[in-house]
Amino acid sequence: MANHLGDLGALGNDAGFAFGLAQFSRLKENLLRACDAALGERYLMNAIVPGGTGFDLGSIEARGLRSAVAAIANEVSALRTIYDEHEGVRDRFTGAGVVTPELAARLGLTGLAGRASGQAFDLRCDLPCAPYTEIEVTKIGSSTGDVAARVAVRFDELKVSAQLIEHLLAGLPAGACRVTVPLPPAAALGVGLIEGWRGPVLVALEAGAAGTIARCHPHDPSWQNWPALEHAIIGNIVPDFPLINKSFNLSYSGHDL
């Protein structure tokens, strides 16, 4: 939610609509503060630890987070109407930076950008792990493949994310939030694959002696999505490059991994 909120504000700004940047920046900050109040961290970098989670979310903290997410979701709905009805914003978004479904399939476009170009794949639905084996995730997608489609996917995913957070916070299980995990033997290999906000994130890790890490390879979805951006900007005016680039919002350092 935080990343989609930030992107939608930046996209509005790149379309000459500074009001969008101000409002979505405010909502993102509200969410980060709610995370900090409930979990002790704004960006939850240390939330997932071996054997579970780094924090035990109490009922009072959960209610506060649920309330904050619900309020943000309501405001996002109103802001979406403003974006959709603003003629200048709509003109800049529609038809800009098109990646057709055919080109997306050929280039292996994945994640959010892929779903906006007809590549209907979401690990939470197609290769689910807990808790997605028990709760249903609505797969979002479009086939137009332009900036407007990538904006629409973000709005739709924000709505679904708010619903998922509400569902998960309402049914938090009792008991410990973390169990002890024994150290893996040397040369043990583990592979993790999860749907991140940008797309599928893979981490391959080989254990060394005495609990050390021998090798680790993190793979960001930006690696395979950058070539699609090169095609998306062809035939567009120069001032639209920042807008198209932000609609993908790929990681520069992620590509270097």
C-alpha positions as CSV (number, residue, x, y, z in Angstrom):
1,M,0.0,0.0,0.0
2,A,2.7,2.5,0.9
3,N,4.6,2.0,-2.4
4,H,1.4,2.3,-4.5
5,L,0.4,5.5,-2.6
6,G,3.8,7.0,-3.3
7,D,3.7,6.1,-6.9
8,L,0.2,7.5,-7.5
9,G,1.2,10.8,-6.0
10,A,4.4,11.0,-8.1
11,L,2.4,10.0,-11.3
12,G,-0.1,12.8,-10.7
13,N,2.8,15.2,-10.2
14,D,4.5,14.1,-13.5
15,A,1.2,14.8,-15.2
16,G,1.2,18.3,-13.9
17,F,-1.2,17.7,-11.1
18,A,0.6,18.7,-7.9
19,F,-2.6,18.2,-5.8
20,G,-2.3,14.5,-6.4
21,L,1.3,14.4,-5.1
22,A,0.3,16.4,-1.9
23,Q,-2.7,14.1,-1.1
24,F,-1.0,10.8,-1.8
25,S,2.1,11.8,0.1
26,R,-0.1,12.7,3.0
27,L,-1.8,9.3,2.9
28,K,1.5,7.4,2.6
29,E,2.8,9.3,5.6
30,N,-0.3,8.4,7.6
31,L,0.2,4.8,6.8
32,L,3.9,4.8,7.7
33,R,3.0,6.5,11.0
34,A,0.3,3.8,11.7
35,C,2.8,1.1,11.0
36,D,5.3,2.7,13.4
37,A,2.6,3.0,16.1
38,A,1.5,-0.6,15.7
39,L,4.8,-2.4,14.9
40,G,7.6,0.0,15.9
41,E,8.8,0.5,12.4
42,R,7.7,2.7,9.5
43,Y,8.9,0.5,6.7
44,L,8.9,-2.9,8.5
45,M,12.4,-3.8,7.2
46,N,12.8,-6.2,10.2
47,A,9.3,-7.6,10.3
48,I,10.1,-11.0,8.9
49,V,12.7,-13.0,10.8
50,P,13.7,-16.7,10.8
51,G,10.9,-18.6,12.4
52,G,8.2,-15.9,12.2
53,T,7.8,-12.2,12.8
54,G,9.9,-9.7,14.8
55,F,6.9,-8.2,16.5
56,D,3.8,-9.6,18.3
57,L,0.9,-7.4,17.2
58,G,-1.5,-6.9,20.1
59,S,-5.3,-6.3,19.8
60,I,-5.1,-2.6,20.6
61,E,-2.3,-2.0,18.0
62,A,-4.2,-4.1,15.4
63,R,-7.4,-2.0,15.9
64,G,-5.4,1.2,15.4
65,L,-3.8,-0.2,12.2
66,R,-7.2,-1.4,10.9
67,S,-8.7,2.0,11.5
68,A,-5.9,3.8,9.7
69,V,-6.0,1.5,6.7
70,A,-9.8,1.8,6.4
71,A,-9.6,5.6,6.5
72,I,-6.8,5.6,3.8
73,A,-8.9,3.3,1.6
74,N,-11.8,5.6,1.7
75,E,-9.7,8.6,0.7
76,V,-8.1,6.7,-2.1
77,S,-11.5,5.9,-3.5
78,A,-12.3,9.6,-3.6
79,L,-9.0,10.5,-5.1
80,R,-9.4,7.9,-7.8
81,T,-12.6,9.7,-8.9
82,I,-10.7,12.9,-9.1
83,Y,-7.9,11.3,-11.2
84,D,-10.4,9.6,-13.5
85,E,-12.4,12.8,-14.1
86,H,-9.5,15.2,-14.5
87,E,-9.3,15.9,-18.2
88,G,-5.6,16.9,-18.1
89,V,-4.5,13.9,-16.1
90,R,-6.5,11.5,-18.2
91,D,-5.1,12.9,-21.4
92,R,-1.5,12.5,-20.1
93,F,-2.1,8.9,-18.8
94,T,-4.1,7.5,-21.7
95,G,-2.1,6.1,-24.6
96,A,1.3,6.9,-23.1
97,G,4.0,4.3,-22.8
98,V,2.1,1.4,-24.3
99,V,3.4,-2.1,-23.9
100,T,1.1,-4.5,-25.8
101,P,0.2,-7.9,-24.4
102,E,2.1,-9.5,-27.3
103,L,5.3,-7.5,-26.6
104,A,4.9,-8.1,-22.8
105,A,4.7,-11.8,-23.3
106,R,7.7,-11.8,-25.6
107,L,9.8,-9.8,-23.1
108,G,8.6,-11.7,-20.1
109,L,7.1,-8.5,-18.5
110,T,6.1,-9.5,-14.9
111,G,4.5,-8.2,-11.8
112,L,2.4,-5.0,-11.7
113,A,3.5,-3.8,-15.1
114,G,2.9,-7.2,-16.6
115,R,-0.6,-7.4,-15.2
116,A,-1.4,-4.1,-16.8
117,S,-0.3,-5.6,-20.2
118,G,-2.4,-8.7,-20.2
119,Q,0.1,-11.0,-18.3
120,A,-2.3,-12.3,-15.6
121,F,0.1,-13.8,-13.2
122,D,0.2,-13.2,-9.4
123,L,2.1,-15.6,-7.2
124,R,-0.5,-15.1,-4.4
125,C,-3.0,-16.7,-6.7
126,D,-1.0,-19.0,-9.0
127,L,1.6,-20.3,-6.6
128,P,0.2,-19.5,-3.1
129,C,1.9,-19.9,0.2
130,A,0.5,-19.2,3.6
131,P,-1.7,-17.2,4.3
132,Y,-2.8,-17.1,0.7
133,T,-3.6,-20.8,0.7
134,E,-6.5,-19.9,3.1
135,I,-7.6,-16.5,1.8
136,E,-8.6,-15.5,-1.7
137,V,-6.8,-12.7,-3.5
138,T,-8.5,-10.9,-6.4
139,K,-6.2,-10.9,-9.3
140,I,-6.0,-7.4,-10.9
141,G,-5.2,-6.8,-14.5
142,S,-5.7,-4.9,-17.8
143,S,-4.8,-5.4,-21.4
144,T,-4.3,-1.8,-22.6
145,G,-0.7,-1.6,-21.3
146,D,-0.4,2.2,-21.1
147,V,0.3,4.5,-18.1
148,A,-3.4,4.7,-17.5
149,A,-3.6,0.9,-17.1
150,R,-0.6,0.8,-14.7
151,V,-2.3,3.5,-12.7
152,A,-5.6,1.6,-12.6
153,V,-3.8,-1.6,-11.5
154,R,-2.3,0.4,-8.6
155,F,-5.7,1.7,-7.6
156,D,-7.3,-1.7,-7.8
157,E,-4.5,-3.4,-5.9
158,L,-4.7,-0.7,-3.2
159,K,-8.3,-1.6,-2.7
160,V,-7.6,-5.3,-2.5
161,S,-4.6,-4.8,-0.2
162,A,-6.8,-2.8,2.3
163,Q,-9.3,-5.6,2.2
164,L,-6.6,-8.2,2.8
165,I,-5.1,-6.2,5.7
166,E,-8.6,-5.9,7.3
167,H,-9.2,-9.6,7.0
168,L,-5.8,-10.6,8.4
169,L,-5.9,-8.2,11.3
170,A,-9.4,-9.3,12.2
171,G,-8.3,-12.9,12.5
172,L,-4.9,-12.8,14.2
173,P,-4.1,-16.1,15.9
174,A,-3.2,-16.4,19.5
175,G,0.2,-17.8,20.6
176,A,3.8,-17.1,19.9
177,C,4.7,-15.0,16.8
178,R,8.1,-16.8,16.4
179,V,9.6,-20.2,16.8
180,T,13.2,-21.3,17.1
181,V,14.7,-22.4,13.8
182,P,17.8,-24.6,13.9
183,L,20.9,-23.6,11.9
184,P,21.0,-25.2,8.5
185,P,23.9,-27.5,7.7
186,A,26.8,-26.3,5.5
187,A,26.0,-26.3,1.8
188,A,22.2,-26.4,2.4
189,L,20.4,-24.5,-0.3
190,G,17.1,-22.5,0.1
191,V,15.0,-20.7,-2.5
192,G,12.3,-18.2,-1.6
193,L,9.8,-16.7,-4.0
194,I,7.1,-14.2,-3.1
195,E,4.9,-11.6,-4.8
196,G,6.3,-8.2,-3.9
197,W,4.6,-4.9,-4.7
198,R,6.6,-4.6,-8.0
199,G,6.4,-8.3,-8.9
200,P,7.9,-11.7,-7.9
201,V,11.0,-11.4,-5.7
202,L,13.4,-14.4,-5.5
203,V,16.1,-15.0,-3.0
204,A,18.5,-18.0,-3.3
205,L,20.8,-18.7,-0.4
206,E,23.5,-21.3,0.3
207,A,24.5,-21.9,3.9
208,G,28.1,-21.9,5.0
209,A,29.7,-23.4,8.1
210,A,28.4,-22.6,11.6
211,G,25.4,-20.6,10.4
212,T,27.2,-18.3,8.0
213,I,26.0,-17.4,4.5
214,A,28.2,-18.8,1.7
215,R,26.3,-17.3,-1.2
216,C,23.1,-15.2,-1.6
217,H,21.4,-14.1,-4.8
218,P,18.4,-11.7,-4.5
219,H,16.5,-11.2,-7.8
220,D,14.3,-8.2,-8.2
221,P,11.6,-8.2,-10.9
222,S,13.1,-5.0,-12.3
223,W,15.8,-7.1,-13.9
224,Q,13.5,-8.5,-16.5
225,N,11.2,-5.5,-16.7
226,W,13.7,-2.8,-17.7
227,P,13.9,-3.9,-21.4
228,A,10.1,-3.3,-21.7
229,L,10.6,0.4,-20.6
230,E,12.9,0.9,-23.6
231,H,10.0,-0.1,-25.9
232,A,7.4,1.8,-24.0
233,I,9.0,5.2,-24.6
234,I,9.3,4.8,-28.3
235,G,7.1,7.3,-30.2
236,N,6.3,9.3,-27.1
237,I,7.1,13.0,-26.5
238,V,10.2,13.7,-24.3
239,P,8.2,15.3,-21.4
240,D,6.3,12.0,-21.1
241,F,9.5,10.0,-20.3
242,P,9.4,10.8,-16.5
243,L,5.7,9.8,-16.5
244,I,6.2,6.5,-18.3
245,N,9.3,5.7,-16.2
246,K,7.4,6.3,-12.9
247,S,4.5,4.2,-14.1
248,F,6.9,1.2,-14.1
249,N,9.0,2.5,-11.1
250,L,11.7,0.0,-11.5
251,S,14.7,-0.4,-9.2
252,Y,18.0,0.8,-10.5
253,S,20.0,-1.0,-7.8
254,G,17.7,-4.0,-8.2
255,H,18.9,-4.4,-11.8
256,D,22.5,-4.6,-10.6
257,L,21.8,-7.5,-8.3
